[in-house]
Amino acid sequence: MSAPEALTSRIQSALTGPLAALGLDVEAVEVSSAGKRRIVRVAVDQDGGVTLDDVADATRAVGVVLDGDLSSTMGAQPYTLEVTSRGVDRPLTLPRHWRRNVSRLVKVKLAAGGTVTGRLASYDEEADGGFVLEVSGREQRLTYAEVAKALVQVEFNRPTEADEPELDPDLDTDVDENEEDD
């Protein structure tokens, strides 16, 4: 393991407990250099999504760990801390990622080749399990092992049940093409 990978791993391990106490999962830690400074990026997530208050709380907790327990590991080099939510551009790699995206549109690149896009209907919590996509009105079951990469698709006009009009059963919805407008 290289020195940067070891630093990243140590930071991630040190942050897991304090962020879990806030109800947050550490999704990613990245450390890069920018001139004489380091940039430490930490992505967090939780069921129901992350709010700005969650990010602020996480930023304080990460700062305490980096300036306290990891101060000797970080060294004298100054750093810039960025704490963010996981974001939709990160691939679904763990069962909890699938859980948090039930009912969302997901594009799956298959390890055997090809892609499948569908709405995530269900998932298995076990790492050796899988998930079900609704594709063109049919369910398709896949295992996590069959996935090369899976990403949530952004939907600007996502259909919801509230968007569907309710029909009044007492209304006559038949249209007579021979009727003339007044």
VMD Tcl script that builds the backbone (N, CA, C; Angstrom):
set m [mol new atoms 546]
animate dup $m
set s [atomselect $m all]
$s set {name element resname resid chain x y z} {
  {N N MET 1 A 0.858 -1.175 0.000}
  {CA C MET 1 A 0.000 0.000 0.000}
  {C C MET 1 A 0.904 1.237 0.000}
  {N N SER 2 A 0.609 2.179 -0.890}
  {CA C SER 2 A 1.397 3.405 -0.982}
  {C C SER 2 A 1.101 4.321 0.205}
  {N N ALA 3 A 1.949 5.306 0.415}
  {CA C ALA 3 A 1.767 6.241 1.526}
  {C C ALA 3 A 0.445 7.001 1.435}
  {N N PRO 4 A 0.069 7.518 0.234}
  {CA C PRO 4 A -1.238 8.199 0.158}
  {C C PRO 4 A -2.418 7.264 0.443}
  {N N GLU 5 A -2.337 6.002 -0.040}
  {CA C GLU 5 A -3.411 5.039 0.229}
  {C C GLU 5 A -3.492 4.714 1.716}
  {N N ALA 6 A -2.326 4.603 2.364}
  {CA C ALA 6 A -2.287 4.313 3.805}
  {C C ALA 6 A -2.899 5.467 4.591}
  {N N LEU 7 A -2.599 6.703 4.190}
  {CA C LEU 7 A -3.157 7.874 4.861}
  {C C LEU 7 A -4.676 7.899 4.698}
  {N N THR 8 A -5.135 7.681 3.492}
  {CA C THR 8 A -6.573 7.665 3.215}
  {C C THR 8 A -7.270 6.585 4.042}
  {N N SER 9 A -6.690 5.401 4.087}
  {CA C SER 9 A -7.265 4.294 4.851}
  {C C SER 9 A -7.311 4.616 6.343}
  {N N ARG 10 A -6.247 5.216 6.842}
  {CA C ARG 10 A -6.206 5.556 8.271}
  {C C ARG 10 A -7.244 6.620 8.613}
  {N N ILE 11 A -7.386 7.616 7.745}
  {CA C ILE 11 A -8.394 8.659 7.974}
  {C C ILE 11 A -9.788 8.042 7.965}
  {N N GLN 12 A -10.072 7.191 6.970}
  {CA C GLN 12 A -11.390 6.571 6.872}
  {C C GLN 12 A -11.691 5.744 8.119}
  {N N SER 13 A -10.718 4.974 8.584}
  {CA C SER 13 A -10.919 4.162 9.796}
  {C C SER 13 A -11.194 5.036 11.013}
  {N N ALA 14 A -10.454 6.139 11.134}
  {CA C ALA 14 A -10.623 7.022 12.291}
  {C C ALA 14 A -11.955 7.763 12.271}
  {N N LEU 15 A -12.521 7.987 11.080}
  {CA C LEU 15 A -13.768 8.737 10.971}
  {C C LEU 15 A -15.015 7.882 11.121}
  {N N THR 16 A -14.901 6.583 10.911}
  {CA C THR 16 A -16.068 5.707 10.915}
  {C C THR 16 A -16.866 5.820 12.210}
  {N N GLY 17 A -16.225 5.708 13.356}
  {CA C GLY 17 A -16.917 5.766 14.650}
  {C C GLY 17 A -17.578 7.105 14.938}
  {N N PRO 18 A -16.818 8.213 14.865}
  {CA C PRO 18 A -17.435 9.515 15.156}
  {C C PRO 18 A -18.586 9.873 14.206}
  {N N LEU 19 A -18.469 9.508 12.931}
  {CA C LEU 19 A -19.554 9.824 12.006}
  {C C LEU 19 A -20.736 8.877 12.189}
  {N N ALA 20 A -20.467 7.632 12.560}
  {CA C ALA 20 A -21.563 6.696 12.857}
  {C C ALA 20 A -22.371 7.195 14.055}
  {N N ALA 21 A -21.700 7.840 15.013}
  {CA C ALA 21 A -22.402 8.403 16.168}
  {C C ALA 21 A -23.381 9.500 15.750}
  {N N LEU 22 A -23.132 10.104 14.591}
  {CA C LEU 22 A -24.043 11.114 14.048}
  {C C LEU 22 A -25.078 10.497 13.108}
  {N N GLY 23 A -25.025 9.167 12.947}
  {CA C GLY 23 A -25.948 8.477 12.055}
  {C C GLY 23 A -25.501 8.487 10.602}
  {N N LEU 24 A -24.232 8.778 10.362}
  {CA C LEU 24 A -23.711 8.903 9.008}
  {C C LEU 24 A -22.759 7.767 8.670}
  {N N ASP 25 A -22.753 7.372 7.398}
  {CA C ASP 25 A -21.797 6.402 6.880}
  {C C ASP 25 A -20.716 7.155 6.123}
  {N N VAL 26 A -19.462 6.711 6.260}
  {CA C VAL 26 A -18.369 7.266 5.467}
  {C C VAL 26 A -18.401 6.540 4.132}
  {N N GLU 27 A -18.669 7.273 3.072}
  {CA C GLU 27 A -18.762 6.675 1.740}
  {C C GLU 27 A -17.436 6.724 0.997}
  {N N ALA 28 A -16.676 7.782 1.196}
  {CA C ALA 28 A -15.399 7.910 0.500}
  {C C ALA 28 A -14.530 8.929 1.212}
  {N N VAL 29 A -13.226 8.682 1.161}
  {CA C VAL 29 A -12.238 9.637 1.638}
  {C C VAL 29 A -11.188 9.758 0.542}
  {N N GLU 30 A -10.886 10.982 0.167}
  {CA C GLU 30 A -9.856 11.243 -0.833}
  {C C GLU 30 A -8.905 12.286 -0.271}
  {N N VAL 31 A -7.621 12.051 -0.439}
  {CA C VAL 31 A -6.607 13.015 -0.026}
  {C C VAL 31 A -5.760 13.323 -1.248}
  {N N SER 32 A -5.659 14.602 -1.573}
  {CA C SER 32 A -4.835 15.000 -2.714}
  {C C SER 32 A -4.012 16.225 -2.326}
  {N N SER 33 A -3.004 16.504 -3.103}
  {CA C SER 33 A -2.152 17.670 -2.855}
  {C C SER 33 A -2.538 18.797 -3.792}
  {N N ALA 34 A -2.466 20.003 -3.275}
  {CA C ALA 34 A -2.714 21.206 -4.063}
  {C C ALA 34 A -1.676 22.232 -3.632}
  {N N GLY 35 A -0.524 22.191 -4.285}
  {CA C GLY 35 A 0.574 23.078 -3.886}
  {C C GLY 35 A 1.113 22.634 -2.535}
  {N N LYS 36 A 1.148 23.562 -1.590}
  {CA C LYS 36 A 1.672 23.263 -0.253}
  {C C LYS 36 A 0.587 22.774 0.697}
  {N N ARG 37 A -0.604 22.599 0.191}
  {CA C ARG 37 A -1.731 22.163 1.021}
  {C C ARG 37 A -2.203 20.783 0.587}
  {N N ARG 38 A -2.892 20.134 1.458}
  {CA C ARG 38 A -3.614 18.903 1.132}
  {C C ARG 38 A -5.087 19.246 1.060}
  {N N ILE 39 A -5.788 18.511 0.238}
  {CA C ILE 39 A -7.245 18.622 0.210}
  {C C ILE 39 A -7.785 17.277 0.693}
  {N N VAL 40 A -8.564 17.309 1.749}
  {CA C VAL 40 A -9.176 16.108 2.303}
  {C C VAL 40 A -10.666 16.197 1.998}
  {N N ARG 41 A -11.148 15.252 1.164}
  {CA C ARG 41 A -12.564 15.202 0.792}
  {C C ARG 41 A -13.195 13.988 1.461}
  {N N VAL 42 A -14.304 14.214 2.135}
  {CA C VAL 42 A -15.014 13.139 2.816}
  {C C VAL 42 A -16.462 13.171 2.339}
  {N N ALA 43 A -16.922 12.054 1.790}
  {CA C ALA 43 A -18.316 11.932 1.363}
  {C C ALA 43 A -19.060 11.094 2.396}
  {N N VAL 44 A -20.237 11.576 2.804}
  {CA C VAL 44 A -21.051 10.895 3.810}
  {C C VAL 44 A -22.451 10.661 3.260}
  {N N ASP 45 A -23.154 9.724 3.876}
  {CA C ASP 45 A -24.531 9.445 3.477}
  {C C ASP 45 A -25.262 8.822 4.652}
  {N N GLN 46 A -26.578 8.771 4.542}
  {CA C GLN 46 A -27.421 8.103 5.531}
  {C C GLN 46 A -28.762 7.813 4.896}
  {N N ASP 47 A -29.521 6.924 5.516}
  {CA C ASP 47 A -30.865 6.643 5.025}
  {C C ASP 47 A -31.671 7.931 5.075}
  {N N GLY 48 A -32.393 8.220 4.021}
  {CA C GLY 48 A -33.198 9.431 3.963}
  {C C GLY 48 A -32.448 10.626 3.409}
  {N N GLY 49 A -31.150 10.473 3.130}
  {CA C GLY 49 A -30.368 11.564 2.559}
  {C C GLY 49 A -29.683 12.417 3.609}
  {N N VAL 50 A -28.827 13.293 3.132}
  {CA C VAL 50 A -28.010 14.136 3.997}
  {C C VAL 50 A -28.451 15.588 3.827}
  {N N THR 51 A -28.669 16.271 4.947}
  {CA C THR 51 A -29.046 17.684 4.921}
  {C C THR 51 A -27.805 18.557 5.098}
  {N N LEU 52 A -27.957 19.848 4.923}
  {CA C LEU 52 A -26.843 20.775 5.163}
  {C C LEU 52 A -26.418 20.748 6.630}
  {N N ASP 53 A -27.377 20.588 7.537}
  {CA C ASP 53 A -27.036 20.484 8.958}
  {C C ASP 53 A -26.199 19.234 9.226}
  {N N ASP 54 A -26.534 18.129 8.544}
  {CA C ASP 54 A -25.747 16.903 8.688}
  {C C ASP 54 A -24.309 17.130 8.214}
  {N N VAL 55 A -24.165 17.816 7.085}
  {CA C VAL 55 A -22.824 18.097 6.550}
  {C C VAL 55 A -22.051 18.995 7.514}
  {N N ALA 56 A -22.712 19.992 8.098}
  {CA C ALA 56 A -22.050 20.884 9.055}
  {C C ALA 56 A -21.592 20.105 10.286}
  {N N ASP 57 A -22.465 19.236 10.811}
  {CA C ASP 57 A -22.096 18.416 11.968}
  {C C ASP 57 A -20.931 17.491 11.632}
  {N N ALA 58 A -20.980 16.893 10.442}
  {CA C ALA 58 A -19.907 15.999 10.004}
  {C C ALA 58 A -18.595 16.753 9.842}
  {N N THR 59 A -18.657 17.964 9.316}
  {CA C THR 59 A -17.447 18.777 9.136}
  {C C THR 59 A -16.776 19.044 10.474}
  {N N ARG 60 A -17.572 19.388 11.482}
  {CA C ARG 60 A -17.003 19.623 12.815}
  {C C ARG 60 A -16.365 18.351 13.368}
  {N N ALA 61 A -17.065 17.217 13.226}
  {CA C ALA 61 A -16.544 15.947 13.748}
  {C C ALA 61 A -15.257 15.534 13.030}
  {N N VAL 62 A -15.218 15.688 11.720}
  {CA C VAL 62 A -14.016 15.334 10.951}
  {C C VAL 62 A -12.856 16.237 11.353}
  {N N GLY 63 A -13.123 17.530 11.506}
  {CA C GLY 63 A -12.080 18.469 11.932}
  {C C GLY 63 A -11.483 18.096 13.276}
  {N N VAL 64 A -12.329 17.686 14.213}
  {CA C VAL 64 A -11.844 17.271 15.540}
  {C C VAL 64 A -10.922 16.063 15.415}
  {N N VAL 65 A -11.300 15.082 14.597}
  {CA C VAL 65 A -10.478 13.878 14.416}
  {C C VAL 65 A -9.159 14.218 13.736}
  {N N LEU 66 A -9.217 15.010 12.660}
  {CA C LEU 66 A -7.985 15.335 11.932}
  {C C LEU 66 A -7.029 16.180 12.773}
  {N N ASP 67 A -7.574 17.103 13.559}
  {CA C ASP 67 A -6.730 17.973 14.374}
  {C C ASP 67 A -6.361 17.345 15.715}
  {N N GLY 68 A -7.040 16.262 16.085}
  {CA C GLY 68 A -6.767 15.602 17.365}
  {C C GLY 68 A -6.045 14.293 17.167}
  {N N ASP 69 A -6.812 13.222 17.056}
  {CA C ASP 69 A -6.255 11.874 16.954}
  {C C ASP 69 A -5.281 11.708 15.794}
  {N N LEU 70 A -5.523 12.375 14.683}
  {CA C LEU 70 A -4.686 12.181 13.496}
  {C C LEU 70 A -3.715 13.332 13.242}
  {N N SER 71 A -3.530 14.216 14.224}
  {CA C SER 71 A -2.669 15.373 13.982}
  {C C SER 71 A -1.240 14.954 13.645}
  {N N SER 72 A -0.732 13.909 14.275}
  {CA C SER 72 A 0.628 13.457 13.951}
  {C C SER 72 A 0.663 12.805 12.571}
  {N N THR 73 A -0.409 12.137 12.190}
  {CA C THR 73 A -0.486 11.511 10.871}
  {C C THR 73 A -0.594 12.569 9.777}
  {N N MET 74 A -1.354 13.607 10.038}
  {CA C MET 74 A -1.535 14.675 9.056}
  {C C MET 74 A -0.275 15.513 8.906}
  {N N GLY 75 A 0.545 15.589 9.963}
  {CA C GLY 75 A 1.782 16.358 9.897}
  {C C GLY 75 A 1.518 17.850 9.969}
  {N N ALA 76 A 2.555 18.609 9.669}
  {CA C ALA 76 A 2.476 20.059 9.774}
  {C C ALA 76 A 1.892 20.696 8.512}
  {N N GLN 77 A 1.712 19.915 7.455}
  {CA C GLN 77 A 1.192 20.446 6.200}
  {C C GLN 77 A -0.266 20.870 6.374}
  {N N PRO 78 A -0.607 22.115 6.024}
  {CA C PRO 78 A -2.001 22.556 6.159}
  {C C PRO 78 A -2.906 21.794 5.193}
  {N N TYR 79 A -4.186 21.732 5.553}
  {CA C TYR 79 A -5.131 21.033 4.696}
  {C C TYR 79 A -6.423 21.828 4.571}
  {N N THR 80 A -7.137 21.554 3.497}
  {CA C THR 80 A -8.470 22.090 3.278}
  {C C THR 80 A -9.426 20.915 3.364}
  {N N LEU 81 A -10.466 21.070 4.157}
  {CA C LEU 81 A -11.430 19.996 4.366}
  {C C LEU 81 A -12.700 20.279 3.570}
  {N N GLU 82 A -13.154 19.261 2.829}
  {CA C GLU 82 A -14.418 19.328 2.106}
  {C C GLU 82 A -15.255 18.117 2.512}
  {N N VAL 83 A -16.418 18.365 3.082}
  {CA C VAL 83 A -17.347 17.291 3.444}
  {C C VAL 83 A -18.576 17.456 2.568}
  {N N THR 84 A -18.962 16.373 1.890}
  {CA C THR 84 A -20.077 16.422 0.951}
  {C C THR 84 A -20.990 15.221 1.152}
  {N N SER 85 A -22.130 15.272 0.479}
  {CA C SER 85 A -22.989 14.091 0.427}
  {C C SER 85 A -22.428 13.156 -0.635}
  {N N ARG 86 A -22.930 11.969 -0.674}
  {CA C ARG 86 A -22.438 10.952 -1.599}
  {C C ARG 86 A -22.625 11.365 -3.051}
  {N N GLY 87 A -23.751 11.931 -3.383}
  {CA C GLY 87 A -24.022 12.365 -4.749}
  {C C GLY 87 A -24.471 11.225 -5.642}
  {N N VAL 88 A -25.143 11.561 -6.737}
  {CA C VAL 88 A -25.653 10.541 -7.645}
  {C C VAL 88 A -24.604 10.038 -8.621}
  {N N ASP 89 A -23.464 10.711 -8.684}
  {CA C ASP 89 A -22.446 10.290 -9.641}
  {C C ASP 89 A -21.579 9.140 -9.133}
  {N N ARG 90 A -21.752 8.752 -7.880}
  {CA C ARG 90 A -20.983 7.635 -7.328}
  {C C ARG 90 A -21.718 6.326 -7.597}
  {N N PRO 91 A -20.984 5.302 -8.018}
  {CA C PRO 91 A -21.643 4.025 -8.326}
  {C C PRO 91 A -22.226 3.340 -7.088}
  {N N LEU 92 A -23.249 2.533 -7.325}
  {CA C LEU 92 A -23.851 1.714 -6.276}
  {C C LEU 92 A -22.957 0.489 -6.098}
  {N N THR 93 A -22.328 0.361 -4.946}
  {CA C THR 93 A -21.385 -0.728 -4.727}
  {C C THR 93 A -21.711 -1.594 -3.513}
  {N N LEU 94 A -22.506 -1.091 -2.602}
  {CA C LEU 94 A -22.842 -1.816 -1.378}
  {C C LEU 94 A -24.356 -1.988 -1.269}
  {N N PRO 95 A -24.811 -3.021 -0.568}
  {CA C PRO 95 A -26.259 -3.192 -0.408}
  {C C PRO 95 A -26.964 -1.946 0.134}
  {N N ARG 96 A -26.309 -1.191 1.034}
  {CA C ARG 96 A -26.969 0.011 1.569}
  {C C ARG 96 A -27.201 1.059 0.472}
  {N N HIS 97 A -26.343 1.096 -0.552}
  {CA C HIS 97 A -26.557 2.023 -1.671}
  {C C HIS 97 A -27.827 1.650 -2.422}
  {N N TRP 98 A -28.025 0.359 -2.621}
  {CA C TRP 98 A -29.236 -0.111 -3.310}
  {C C TRP 98 A -30.456 0.200 -2.454}
  {N N ARG 99 A -30.372 -0.033 -1.138}
  {CA C ARG 99 A -31.492 0.232 -0.227}
  {C C ARG 99 A -31.924 1.691 -0.306}
  {N N ARG 100 A -30.971 2.581 -0.368}
  {CA C ARG 100 A -31.266 4.007 -0.356}
  {C C ARG 100 A -31.822 4.516 -1.678}
  {N N ASN 101 A -31.843 3.660 -2.687}
  {CA C ASN 101 A -32.295 4.093 -4.008}
  {C C ASN 101 A -33.464 3.289 -4.557}
  {N N VAL 102 A -34.172 2.565 -3.679}
  {CA C VAL 102 A -35.367 1.842 -4.106}
  {C C VAL 102 A -36.342 2.849 -4.706}
  {N N SER 103 A -36.920 2.506 -5.832}
  {CA C SER 103 A -37.880 3.274 -6.636}
  {C C SER 103 A -37.205 4.272 -7.575}
  {N N ARG 104 A -35.885 4.357 -7.535}
  {CA C ARG 104 A -35.167 5.261 -8.446}
  {C C ARG 104 A -34.794 4.511 -9.724}
  {N N LEU 105 A -34.561 5.267 -10.786}
  {CA C LEU 105 A -34.137 4.711 -12.057}
  {C C LEU 105 A -32.633 4.444 -11.998}
  {N N VAL 106 A -32.220 3.217 -12.343}
  {CA C VAL 106 A -30.820 2.809 -12.238}
  {C C VAL 106 A -30.363 2.222 -13.574}
  {N N LYS 107 A -29.182 2.640 -14.007}
  {CA C LYS 107 A -28.567 2.080 -15.211}
  {C C LYS 107 A -27.443 1.158 -14.759}
  {N N VAL 108 A -27.532 -0.117 -15.188}
  {CA C VAL 108 A -26.584 -1.141 -14.758}
  {C C VAL 108 A -25.770 -1.614 -15.956}
  {N N LYS 109 A -24.465 -1.456 -15.859}
  {CA C LYS 109 A -23.559 -2.026 -16.859}
  {C C LYS 109 A -23.196 -3.418 -16.349}
  {N N LEU 110 A -23.471 -4.428 -17.156}
  {CA C LEU 110 A -23.261 -5.813 -16.739}
  {C C LEU 110 A -21.818 -6.248 -16.981}
  {N N ALA 111 A -21.294 -7.053 -16.073}
  {CA C ALA 111 A -19.932 -7.573 -16.205}
  {C C ALA 111 A -19.793 -8.414 -17.474}
  {N N ALA 112 A -20.844 -9.099 -17.881}
  {CA C ALA 112 A -20.821 -9.948 -19.077}
  {C C ALA 112 A -21.020 -9.138 -20.361}
  {N N GLY 113 A -21.248 -7.832 -20.216}
  {CA C GLY 113 A -21.493 -6.982 -21.370}
  {C C GLY 113 A -22.941 -6.556 -21.443}
  {N N GLY 114 A -23.163 -5.408 -21.999}
  {CA C GLY 114 A -24.517 -4.880 -22.134}
  {C C GLY 114 A -24.917 -4.040 -20.935}
  {N N THR 115 A -26.059 -3.373 -21.080}
  {CA C THR 115 A -26.591 -2.558 -19.995}
  {C C THR 115 A -28.080 -2.828 -19.827}
  {N N VAL 116 A -28.559 -2.570 -18.640}
  {CA C VAL 116 A -29.979 -2.678 -18.318}
  {C C VAL 116 A -30.350 -1.422 -17.539}
  {N N THR 117 A -31.439 -0.785 -17.922}
  {CA C THR 117 A -31.923 0.383 -17.199}
  {C C THR 117 A -33.340 0.099 -16.741}
  {N N GLY 118 A -33.584 0.317 -15.464}
  {CA C GLY 118 A -34.916 0.080 -14.920}
  {C C GLY 118 A -35.067 0.697 -13.556}
  {N N ARG 119 A -36.293 0.628 -13.057}
  {CA C ARG 119 A -36.588 1.171 -11.739}
  {C C ARG 119 A -36.296 0.107 -10.687}
  {N N LEU 120 A -35.528 0.476 -9.660}
  {CA C LEU 120 A -35.141 -0.462 -8.615}
  {C C LEU 120 A -36.361 -0.801 -7.763}
  {N N ALA 121 A -36.777 -2.057 -7.822}
  {CA C ALA 121 A -37.975 -2.502 -7.103}
  {C C ALA 121 A -37.636 -3.040 -5.715}
  {N N SER 122 A -36.548 -3.808 -5.615}
  {CA C SER 122 A -36.160 -4.376 -4.323}
  {C C SER 122 A -34.685 -4.758 -4.368}
  {N N TYR 123 A -34.148 -5.118 -3.217}
  {CA C TYR 123 A -32.727 -5.455 -3.092}
  {C C TYR 123 A -32.565 -6.461 -1.962}
  {N N ASP 124 A -31.405 -7.127 -1.926}
  {CA C ASP 124 A -31.042 -8.004 -0.815}
  {C C ASP 124 A -29.986 -7.293 0.012}
  {N N GLU 125 A -30.101 -7.398 1.320}
  {CA C GLU 125 A -29.140 -6.754 2.225}
  {C C GLU 125 A -27.793 -7.481 2.238}
  {N N GLU 126 A -27.782 -8.764 1.895}
  {CA C GLU 126 A -26.543 -9.540 1.919}
  {C C GLU 126 A -25.688 -9.181 0.709}
  {N N ALA 127 A -24.368 -9.098 0.914}
  {CA C ALA 127 A -23.434 -8.727 -0.155}
  {C C ALA 127 A -23.430 -9.731 -1.308}
  {N N ASP 128 A -23.789 -10.988 -1.035}
  {CA C ASP 128 A -23.809 -11.985 -2.110}
  {C C ASP 128 A -25.207 -12.127 -2.717}
  {N N GLY 129 A -26.084 -11.184 -2.409}
  {CA C GLY 129 A -27.463 -11.221 -2.913}
  {C C GLY 129 A -27.597 -10.508 -4.235}
  {N N GLY 130 A -28.703 -9.823 -4.391}
  {CA C GLY 130 A -28.963 -9.133 -5.636}
  {C C GLY 130 A -30.096 -8.151 -5.503}
  {N N PHE 131 A -30.719 -7.835 -6.629}
  {CA C PHE 131 A -31.751 -6.816 -6.659}
  {C C PHE 131 A -32.696 -7.097 -7.826}
  {N N VAL 132 A -33.830 -6.408 -7.809}
  {CA C VAL 132 A -34.831 -6.555 -8.864}
  {C C VAL 132 A -35.064 -5.188 -9.495}
  {N N LEU 133 A -34.970 -5.153 -10.823}
  {CA C LEU 133 A -35.288 -3.949 -11.590}
  {C C LEU 133 A -36.600 -4.169 -12.329}
  {N N GLU 134 A -37.437 -3.146 -12.394}
  {CA C GLU 134 A -38.627 -3.168 -13.251}
  {C C GLU 134 A -38.208 -2.562 -14.580}
  {N N VAL 135 A -38.188 -3.407 -15.603}
  {CA C VAL 135 A -37.769 -2.993 -16.940}
  {C C VAL 135 A -38.940 -3.196 -17.894}
  {N N SER 136 A -39.461 -2.117 -18.440}
  {CA C SER 136 A -40.592 -2.180 -19.378}
  {C C SER 136 A -41.755 -3.007 -18.832}
  {N N GLY 137 A -42.066 -2.798 -17.555}
  {CA C GLY 137 A -43.197 -3.476 -16.945}
  {C C GLY 137 A -42.930 -4.895 -16.461}
  {N N ARG 138 A -41.709 -5.396 -16.665}
  {CA C ARG 138 A -41.357 -6.753 -16.211}
  {C C ARG 138 A -40.234 -6.675 -15.192}
  {N N GLU 139 A -40.242 -7.623 -14.252}
  {CA C GLU 139 A -39.184 -7.663 -13.249}
  {C C GLU 139 A -38.002 -8.470 -13.758}
  {N N GLN 140 A -36.801 -7.932 -13.519}
  {CA C GLN 140 A -35.572 -8.626 -13.891}
  {C C GLN 140 A -34.676 -8.695 -12.668}
  {N N ARG 141 A -34.351 -9.921 -12.248}
  {CA C ARG 141 A -33.510 -10.128 -11.066}
  {C C ARG 141 A -32.066 -10.266 -11.499}
  {N N LEU 142 A -31.181 -9.537 -10.817}
  {CA C LEU 142 A -29.740 -9.597 -11.066}
  {C C LEU 142 A -29.022 -9.764 -9.738}
  {N N THR 143 A -27.850 -10.360 -9.770}
  {CA C THR 143 A -27.029 -10.460 -8.566}
  {C C THR 143 A -26.017 -9.323 -8.573}
  {N N TYR 144 A -25.532 -8.962 -7.397}
  {CA C TYR 144 A -24.513 -7.917 -7.309}
  {C C TYR 144 A -23.259 -8.331 -8.084}
  {N N ALA 145 A -22.959 -9.625 -8.122}
  {CA C ALA 145 A -21.774 -10.126 -8.824}
  {C C ALA 145 A -21.871 -9.904 -10.334}
  {N N GLU 146 A -23.077 -9.767 -10.871}
  {CA C GLU 146 A -23.256 -9.554 -12.308}
  {C C GLU 146 A -23.023 -8.095 -12.730}
  {N N VAL 147 A -22.860 -7.202 -11.762}
  {CA C VAL 147 A -22.779 -5.773 -12.028}
  {C C VAL 147 A -21.329 -5.320 -12.177}
  {N N ALA 148 A -21.030 -4.677 -13.303}
  {CA C ALA 148 A -19.724 -4.033 -13.481}
  {C C ALA 148 A -19.784 -2.622 -12.905}
  {N N LYS 149 A -20.907 -1.931 -13.142}
  {CA C LYS 149 A -21.088 -0.572 -12.629}
  {C C LYS 149 A -22.577 -0.256 -12.653}
  {N N ALA 150 A -23.048 0.430 -11.627}
  {CA C ALA 150 A -24.457 0.829 -11.560}
  {C C ALA 150 A -24.540 2.263 -11.069}
  {N N LEU 151 A -25.314 3.073 -11.776}
  {CA C LEU 151 A -25.482 4.480 -11.423}
  {C C LEU 151 A -26.956 4.857 -11.396}
  {N N VAL 152 A -27.326 5.681 -10.437}
  {CA C VAL 152 A -28.667 6.244 -10.384}
  {C C VAL 152 A -28.779 7.262 -11.512}
  {N N GLN 153 A -29.888 7.249 -12.210}
  {CA C GLN 153 A -30.134 8.185 -13.295}
  {C C GLN 153 A -30.939 9.370 -12.763}
  {N N VAL 154 A -30.536 10.549 -13.145}
  {CA C VAL 154 A -31.235 11.757 -12.716}
  {C C VAL 154 A -32.512 11.898 -13.536}
  {N N GLU 155 A -33.628 12.096 -12.843}
  {CA C GLU 155 A -34.928 12.258 -13.494}
  {C C GLU 155 A -35.490 13.621 -13.108}
  {N N PHE 156 A -35.631 14.493 -14.078}
  {CA C PHE 156 A -36.163 15.819 -13.797}
  {C C PHE 156 A -37.679 15.816 -13.708}
  {N N ASN 157 A -38.326 14.938 -14.434}
  {CA C ASN 157 A -39.788 14.847 -14.432}
  {C C ASN 157 A -40.196 13.460 -13.977}
  {N N ARG 158 A -39.704 13.061 -12.816}
  {CA C ARG 158 A -39.980 11.731 -12.294}
  {C C ARG 158 A -41.467 11.572 -12.022}
  {N N PRO 159 A -42.083 10.561 -12.609}
  {CA C PRO 159 A -43.516 10.357 -12.369}
  {C C PRO 159 A -43.772 9.898 -10.929}
  {N N THR 160 A -44.832 10.435 -10.352}
  {CA C THR 160 A -45.235 10.006 -9.011}
  {C C THR 160 A -46.700 9.633 -9.070}
  {N N GLU 161 A -47.153 8.937 -8.050}
  {CA C GLU 161 A -48.569 8.563 -7.994}
  {C C GLU 161 A -49.455 9.800 -7.943}
  {N N ALA 162 A -48.964 10.873 -7.329}
  {CA C ALA 162 A -49.755 12.097 -7.213}
  {C C ALA 162 A -49.946 12.760 -8.572}
  {N N ASP 163 A -49.033 12.484 -9.534}
  {CA C ASP 163 A -49.129 13.083 -10.860}
  {C C ASP 163 A -50.204 12.428 -11.724}
  {N N GLU 164 A -50.596 11.215 -11.393}
  {CA C GLU 164 A -51.573 10.498 -12.208}
  {C C GLU 164 A -52.973 11.000 -11.880}
  {N N PRO 165 A -53.745 11.365 -12.902}
  {CA C PRO 165 A -55.092 11.892 -12.640}
  {C C PRO 165 A -56.023 10.781 -12.149}
  {N N GLU 166 A -56.890 11.164 -11.233}
  {CA C GLU 166 A -57.901 10.215 -10.760}
  {C C GLU 166 A -59.126 10.371 -11.645}
  {N N LEU 167 A -59.651 9.263 -12.082}
  {CA C LEU 167 A -60.845 9.297 -12.910}
  {C C LEU 167 A -62.064 9.050 -12.042}
  {N N ASP 168 A -63.083 9.844 -12.278}
  {CA C ASP 168 A -64.338 9.680 -11.569}
  {C C ASP 168 A -65.112 8.569 -12.270}
  {N N PRO 169 A -65.424 7.469 -11.580}
  {CA C PRO 169 A -66.116 6.358 -12.227}
  {C C PRO 169 A -67.507 6.725 -12.709}
  {N N ASP 170 A -68.105 7.818 -12.193}
  {CA C ASP 170 A -69.448 8.226 -12.599}
  {C C ASP 170 A -69.443 9.076 -13.867}
  {N N LEU 171 A -68.259 9.542 -14.278}
  {CA C LEU 171 A -68.187 10.356 -15.484}
  {C C LEU 171 A -68.186 9.477 -16.720}
  {N N ASP 172 A -68.860 9.947 -17.740}
  {CA C ASP 172 A -68.862 9.249 -19.019}
  {C C ASP 172 A -67.633 9.733 -19.784}
  {N N THR 173 A -66.642 8.855 -19.940}
  {CA C THR 173 A -65.399 9.256 -20.603}
  {C C THR 173 A -65.378 8.846 -22.063}
  {N N ASP 174 A -66.473 8.221 -22.545}
  {CA C ASP 174 A -66.525 7.852 -23.956}
  {C C ASP 174 A -66.741 9.116 -24.785}
  {N N VAL 175 A -66.028 9.213 -25.869}
  {CA C VAL 175 A -66.164 10.361 -26.747}
  {C C VAL 175 A -66.818 9.905 -28.035}
  {N N ASP 176 A -67.889 10.581 -28.390}
  {CA C ASP 176 A -68.573 10.281 -29.641}
  {C C ASP 176 A -67.964 11.177 -30.707}
  {N N GLU 177 A -67.306 10.562 -31.675}
  {CA C GLU 177 A -66.612 11.328 -32.695}
  {C C GLU 177 A -67.567 12.099 -33.590}
  {N N ASN 178 A -68.822 11.751 -33.584}
  {CA C ASN 178 A -69.785 12.411 -34.455}
  {C C ASN 178 A -70.431 13.623 -33.768}
  {N N GLU 179 A -70.149 13.825 -32.476}
  {CA C GLU 179 A -70.725 14.965 -31.775}
  {C C GLU 179 A -70.085 16.247 -32.271}
  {N N GLU 180 A -70.890 17.286 -32.392}
  {CA C GLU 180 A -70.364 18.572 -32.831}
  {C C GLU 180 A -70.238 19.473 -31.623}
  {N N ASP 181 A -69.196 20.301 -31.632}
  {CA C ASP 181 A -69.036 21.288 -30.572}
  {C C ASP 181 A -70.005 22.440 -30.800}
  {N N ASP 182 A -70.536 23.029 -29.742}
  {CA C ASP 182 A -71.458 24.165 -29.871}
  {C C ASP 182 A -70.727 25.435 -30.117}
}
mol reanalyze $m
mol bondsrecalc $m
mol representation Tube
mol addrep $m
